[in-house]
Amino acid sequence: MLIKLSEPMRRDIEATVRSKVGQSRVVDVFAVAEEIRLRFVDDNVALEDIAAMVARLASNSGCALELDRGELSGV
């Protein structure tokens, strides 16, 4: 199912990814997605849906993607 993200969330994701790309050529997709999810917790959007957009934008910017969920996995 395709999830439609709110326009404010989309803008925040774009700005955050641009900032991360400026800091490093490797973007930790799930860490960035969790940052954003917490800012928009009331929107109740799944982490994976945010991560998908983060990954797409970061890869389009030529960055390597770190996809390890690390401590976010809950294990």
N, C-alpha and C positions, 0 to 999 in steps of 0.2 A: 504494500500500500504506500502511495506517495504522500508524504507529510508536507504540508505547506507551512513554512516557518513565517512568523510575523515579520513585517518589514523592519521594525526596530531590531529584532534579533538578527536578521540577515545583515543589516548594516553593521551591527556589533561584531558579527563573525568576520565580515570582510575587513573591518578595521583591526581586529585582533590578529588575524592571520597576517595582514600587511606588517604589523608591528613585530610579530614573531619572525617573519621572513627577513626583516631588517636586522634582527639580532643574531640569527643563525640560519644556516642553509639546511638544517634538519629540524623538522617540526614534529613535536610529540603530539600526535593527533588527539589522543584521548585526554591528555592533560589539558590541552587548550579547550577541547569540547567541555570538559568538566568545569573549567573556569566560567565559560559562557553559560552553561546550564545553571550554575549557581546564581548568576546574575539575573537569570530569567526563570527562577524556580516556579513562580506562579503560573508560567505558561504551560508547565507540565509536559515538556517535550523530552522524548527519550534521548539519552546520551548518544546512542548510535545514529540517530537522525542528524544531530548536530555534528557529530564526528564525520559523517559522510560529506557534509558541505565543507568542513575544515580540510579534509583530505583532498577534495577536488580543487579547492582554491590554492592550497599549498603546492600540490603537484603541478597545477597550471603555472605557478610561479617558478617552477624548476627546482623545487626543494625535494630533498629526500624526506620520506615519511617514517616516523617511528610509530609503530602500531602496537607496542606492548602496553597492555592495560595495567600492568604493575599492581599497585595497591588498590586500584579501582575495581579489580576483579572480585573483591569481597572474599577471597580465599585466604 
